[in-house]
Amino acid sequence: MKKLFFNATKPLSLCTAAVLSVFSPQSLSDEFSGPVLQHSQSDFGGVGLMQMPSARMMDDGELSLNITRNDEYINYAISLQLFPWLESTIRYTQVYDLLYSDDESFSGSTKYTDKSIDLKLNLIKEGYLLPDVSIGLRDIGGTGLFDGEYVAASKQFGPFDITLGLGWGYIGNRGNLSNKTADTTDCGRDSAFTSTGGSLEAGRMFTGCKALFGGIEYQTPFEPLVLKLEYDGNDYQSDFPVTRGSISMPDDTPWNVGLVYSLADWAKLRLSYERGNTLSAGISVATNLANLRPTWLEDNKKPSYAPKPTTSDLTPKQWKKLTEDLGNIAGYREASVYQSRHTITVEGEQKKYRDRKIAEERAALLIANTGINAKSYRIIETKQHLPVTQTEINAYSFKRVADNDYPEAKFDDARQSQETTPVEGQLKANSVNDLSYGLSPSLKQSFGASEGFYLYALGVNAGITYNAGRHFVFSGGLYGDINNNYDKFKYTVPPDGTSLKRVRTLARQYLDQRVLVSNLQLTYFDRWSDNLYAQAYAGYLETMFAGYGSELLYRPRDTNWAIGINGNYVIQRDPNSLFGLFKQERHYDSQTNRYYNVQTGGYTGHATLYWEPQFTSLLDNTRLKVSVGQYLTGDKGVTVDYSKQFDSGVIAGVFATKTNLSAAEYGEGSFTKGFYISIPFDVMTVKPSVNRANLSWQPLTRDGGQMLGRKYGLYDLTDARSPWFTRAIAE
């Protein structure tokens, strides 16, 4: 008779696997599994439930544009996942029942508009047992209408995602963990803000009412549909319409219910029923900035390696054809080709490929295919005729690479980066054109102004450039207005009591003109040593200022830092004439019956450090720019600009300027701040390009902390020495 043995370890291992599968962030999926839960945006922007946040993050580089509307508010929010561990949100909220200002002559019927910035930091990443844990700040540095803080934990169980959090301020005003009485709405939290707004009120963070909040997201078997249930930490009795407008916002129940319907991978509709009496609806559209990749037309394919018989020289026609091909195929426009005894040298600007290896390999193929006898090919990249980088390509090694003469042959085996050296040899051909001109569209815009939520100026720029030799450049530009609504902008002499010289707040006067001379200057460029670049300039430097100045930049090749300094003497231009300058500092505004001052002559300039941190992987692909100096209205201070570059080359950055002006002296906003996104053209078009589209946002136009808008910057011109703006796409 056979004995039967019971294996006690087998059921134990099965139980363990089952438990781990339940506590795993996401169960294993195959073609038989249900749809995977995709987290969505909250009413305020940022990943969350409805009114409440969650601990969840978007994918790194994800950008989401959101609009949400209910009876009291409409929220416009932009959320960006700057790092895997940091989510940022910028939001405008319009309050329907309240006006921007009690002064009807100033803001008219414009609805009250609040500007907010939110941050969420992921502390713990979800694992088998631990949940996602994040800490967040809502509405920092604003007027405090929605400011609050929270800690949230989220854990997924199959199709269910459960969130539990603790909130303070706006997020915790229900006060279910506080001794909240009937005669208080904020449990003693200091809800006041500076009259100018825009300051960080750190002292009241994590104070006042606190409450538990939470909720559940459920991914239904129907893939596009997600259901939400939320316990709200806010009772809405301290909301702005209630405290300022005496408008009722009843809270019939703390439970909110909602759904999210995915129209596509990039678009979601949101619908919820909140407070037991309010319907809220919204839409979110998203894209991932890190995953953008160019799609080029087939005519940009790399030329094949097909050398002609070896020759010691080419005909003038062949040299000219080579020069044209270097521009059209390799991207070296304004190129000059030189021949010495053993070397072919190409000197020109790279205007096509961000990845310089692509350009250099194509240039080497074009030279090699001519059959010209040379031991090396030297490629000198220039900008405004300044030598910036040099690459030496060994002709024999390149031939072996092109022939795949050995396993894993690659172009790097044949190339070597060097410091630039003087050009040697005889000039054989060039495609240099000293005169260039063109047209480009222009859109100036601002959001959230007191006079109107959206102000714009649509026009066209006409530019011309003439190179007088290797050092002097004459440049000019005209701006023609097509249409704008800046006639609403009434901040010429603002009613906030500030007495600064009016620099940027005179924008409306300049835009009243149909045609403006935006630039008319003479610039001198030079390179004083291997790492030191210089420029000097004079003329009409920008739309609002004329003057003269100079800049020096010290930038070693292939380093993560550079130092620059610029100094300028400027006079403010008279907006009532094409070339006139203000002669008197004090002026009278007939619309407001007040006097204001302008800049009739003063110094402005900055010392700037550029640094790309490399001491921790948490800050990979970031750049810090710190400028210290004097600004246009005479104030002194520092500007900090911090940006992140995603694998696609898209750059997102924030900046802030703090000067010796007090918040009262500066006016509304307290100090200058904003953000920007810079998108390479080649991820938006079907052609390679080194150009970019720049989108910037500054919540308010004020006079403090304003820099001169110089046409050329040496850091940008020398980018090839350590690419930032023209960095190759990361694979």
Secondary structure, 3 states (H helix, E strand, C coil): CCCCCCCCHHHHHHHHHHHHHHHCCCCCCCCCCCCCCCCCECCCCCEECCCCECCCCCCCCEEEEEEEECCCEEEEEEEEEEECCEEEEEEEEEEEEEECCCCHHHHCCCEEEEEEEEEEEEEECCCCCCCEEEEEEECCCCCCCCCEEEEEEEEEECCEEEEEEEEEEHHHCCCCCCCCCCCCCCCCCCCCCCCCCCCCCHHHCCCCCEEEEEEEEEECCCCCEEEEEEECCCCCCCCHHHHCCCCCCCCCCCEEEEEEEEEECCEEEEEEEECCCEEEEEEEEEEEHHHCCCCCCHHHCCCCCCCCCCECCCCHHHHHHHHHHHHHCCCEEEEEEEECCCEEEEEEEECCCCCHHHHHHHHHHHHHHCCECCCEEEEEEEECCEEEEEEEEEHHHHHHHHCCCCCCCCHHHCEEEECCCCCCCEEEEECCCCEEEEEEEEEEEEECCCCCCEEEEEEEEEEEEEEECCCEEEEEEEEEEEEECHHHCCCCCCCCCCCCECCHHHHHHHHCCCEEEEEEEEEEEEECCCCEEEEEEEEECCCCEEEEEEEEEECCCCCCEEEEEEEEEEEEECCCCCCCECCCCEEEECCCCEEEECCCCEEEEEEEEEECCCCCHHHCCEEEEEEEEECCCCCEEEEEEEEEECCCCCEEEEEEEEECCCHHHHCCCCCEEEEEEEEEHHHCCCCCCCCEEEEEECCCCCCCCCCCCCCCCHHHHCHHHCCCCCCCCCC
